[in-house]
Amino acid sequence: MRGRNLLIAVVVLVVLIVIAIFVMKEPPHEQITASFPKVEKDKVTKVWIKTPIKEQKEKGNDSDAGKVTFEEVTLEKQNDDKAPKWMVTSPVLYEAYQSYVDSMISRLEELKIESIAAENKTSYSTLEIDADHATEVKVYEGEKLLTHFLVGGYKGGATMVRFPNDEKVYRVRGSINYLFAKPVRDWREKRIIDIENDNVTRLEFVNPNGSFTFSKVENNWKNLSQTPIPDYDSKKISGFVSTIAHLRASDFEDKLKPEEAGLGVGAASVTVFYTEKKKDSIDAATGEDIPQDEEAVEANQTKQEIILIGNQKDSSNYYIKLKDKPQIFLISKYTAERLTPTADKFSTPPKKESAKTLESKSSEEVSSIPDASTDATSIPPEVMKKIQAEIKKQQMLKQLTNQAK
C-alpha cells in the first residue's frame, strides 16, 4: 500500500513537471514567421506614412469628438551639390525637419522582432494595432519597397508591430511609435529665420503702437526711434534680438492668400538687418581654418529680412510671413506680441520710493539742519533767521502729513 502511494506521487510529480515545462516554454523560433529586412540608412530614398489623427472636441460641438481621420505624408531624399536633403513632397512640397527624418531612418536599421504578442485579430484593439490606431509605414529604395509594416501601442516595454497579410502581432523592444506617428506639420521645417545673435546690427519695428528703430554701435543698442521711449533701457533689446533671430513657426497656412491673412499692404512689420560673415577657408593639408584677410572681412555683406505680422487666427495664433517669400506661418500669441511691441517694452522705469521712505528722508534732512542753540555765535544772524524759518516749515509739513494720515 505504501509502495503504491509512492508510485502515484511520483507519477503526479512527473505530470506536473511536464505541464510546467509546457506552460513556461517560449514559442519556438520557427513560429515567428515575419522579420524586418536589413535596411541601410544611406540607401533609403523615400518613406510614406499614414497616421491616424483623432479630432479634438470643439466647444459646443460634440459631433466630431473622438472621430478618427488620417494624414498621409511622403518624405523623399533629394541630392544637391552640397549634401542630400530630405523634403516633404506630399501633401505639400516643403523642406523636411532633417533631425526627425534622420532619427527615424537610423532606428529603421535597428528594428528587430523579439516575440509574438498575439496570434490573431481579437487583440488588435487592445494592442492599438487596429485600423483606428495603427500607423502605417512604407520604406523605399528608389522604386523598390524595402519594408511595409504597421506600428501600434507601447505595452510592457515593447511596441506592437504587424505586417500586411500576417495576422500575428509582434513585439519590438522599446518605444518607436513616436518616430513615425506625427502630424504633417511636425515633419516640416519650422525655422523661419536663423541668424546668429551677434550678427544682428539693426531692428526696425512698425506697427499700430509706433515706429521703433535700434542700431548696434560698439555692442550697445542706440535708440533711433520716431516714437518717444521714456526711460529707455538698451539692455531690453537683446531679448527681442533672440526672438527675431531664431523665429520658429508653430504651424503652417497653405490655403489663405496674404491679403486674407492680414499680410497685405499696411501690415505690421519687423525688419532685421544682419551681417552674413563669410566662412573661413579650410587648409586641405591640415584641415584647419584659414583666417580671412582684410578684403574678405570687408566683403561681409549686410542683409535684411522683413517679417510681416498679420491677423489673429484664434486665441493662440497669429499669421506671419517673410515679405519676399510666399509661405504663411502661424506663431504663438506671445511671439506675435513680441513682434508688435509698445514703447514701454523697451524701457525700465526708475523704482518709485514709498511714502514711508520719503518721510524718513524728510526727517533726516530736518535733523541735519543745525539747531539755533548749537554754536550760534559762528552763524551770521541773517543765515540763522533763514535756518529757523526752514525748521518751522519742515515741522509744519510733518504735522500736516501726520494729520492727513
SULCORKA-V966717 format. One record per pair of residues at least 12 apart in sequence whose ideal C-beta (glycine too) atoms are under 7 Angstrom apart, sorted by the first residue. I is the first residue (numbers start at 1). J is the second residue. Records with the same first field share a line. If there is no record, write none. Layout:
# SULCORKA-V966717
I->J ; J
This chain:
# SULCORKA-V966717
27->115 ; 116
31->116
32->113 ; 116
33->166
34->113 ; 163 ; 166 ; 168 ; 170
35->113
36->111 ; 112 ; 113 ; 147
37->146 ; 147
39->108 ; 109 ; 139 ; 146 ; 147
40->109
41->105 ; 106 ; 109
43->141
44->105 ; 108 ; 139 ; 141
45->76 ; 77 ; 140 ; 141 ; 142
46->74 ; 75 ; 76 ; 140
47->75 ; 137 ; 139
48->74 ; 138
49->73 ; 135 ; 137 ; 180
50->70 ; 72 ; 135 ; 136
51->70 ; 71 ; 135 ; 181 ; 182 ; 183
52->68 ; 70 ; 132 ; 133 ; 135
53->69 ; 70 ; 71 ; 183
54->66 ; 68
55->67 ; 69
68->132
71->183 ; 184
72->91
73->88 ; 90 ; 184 ; 187
74->89 ; 90
75->88 ; 96 ; 101 ; 187
76->89
86->98 ; 101
88->187 ; 188
91->184
92->254
94->188
95->189
96->187 ; 188 ; 189
97->187 ; 188 ; 189 ; 190
100->186 ; 187
103->179
104->179 ; 180
107->176 ; 179
108->139
111->172
112->172
113->170 ; 172
114->158 ; 171 ; 172 ; 173
115->171
116->168 ; 170
117->160 ; 169 ; 170 ; 171
118->168 ; 169
119->168
120->167
121->167
123->169
127->152 ; 153 ; 155 ; 160 ; 169
128->152 ; 153 ; 160
129->150 ; 152 ; 153 ; 160 ; 162 ; 169
133->152 ; 153
134->150 ; 151 ; 152
135->150 ; 151 ; 177 ; 180 ; 181
136->150
137->149 ; 151 ; 180
148->163 ; 164
149->161 ; 162 ; 163
150->162
151->176 ; 177 ; 180 ; 181
154->175 ; 177
158->171 ; 172 ; 173
159->172 ; 174 ; 175 ; 176 ; 177
185->251 ; 252
188->252
190->248 ; 249
191->248
192->247 ; 248 ; 249 ; 322 ; 329
193->244 ; 245 ; 246 ; 247 ; 305
194->246
195->245 ; 274
197->241 ; 242 ; 245
199->274 ; 275 ; 277
200->241 ; 245 ; 272 ; 274
201->215 ; 216 ; 273 ; 274 ; 275 ; 302
202->214 ; 215 ; 216 ; 273
203->237 ; 240 ; 244 ; 270 ; 272
204->271
205->270 ; 341
206->268 ; 269
207->268 ; 340
208->268
209->340 ; 341 ; 342
210->227 ; 343
211->225 ; 226 ; 227
212->225 ; 227 ; 346
213->225
214->237
220->234
221->234 ; 237
227->343
228->343
229->343 ; 346 ; 347
230->347
231->347 ; 348 ; 349 ; 350
232->346 ; 347
233->346 ; 347 ; 348
236->345 ; 346
240->338
243->335 ; 338
244->270 ; 272
249->329 ; 330 ; 331
250->317 ; 330 ; 331 ; 332
251->317 ; 330
252->327 ; 329 ; 330
253->319 ; 328 ; 329 ; 330
256->328
258->321 ; 328
261->310 ; 311 ; 319 ; 328
262->310 ; 311 ; 319
263->308 ; 310 ; 319 ; 321 ; 328
267->308 ; 309 ; 310
268->309 ; 340
269->306 ; 307 ; 308 ; 309
270->307 ; 339
271->304 ; 306
272->304 ; 305
273->302 ; 304
274->303
275->300 ; 302
276->300 ; 301 ; 303
277->300
278->292 ; 296 ; 299 ; 300
280->292
305->322
306->322 ; 323
307->320 ; 322 ; 339
308->320 ; 321 ; 323
309->336 ; 339 ; 340
313->330
316->332 ; 333
317->330 ; 331 ; 332 ; 333
318->330 ; 331 ; 333 ; 336
359->401
362->398
366->391 ; 394
369->387 ; 390 ; 391
370->387
372->384 ; 388
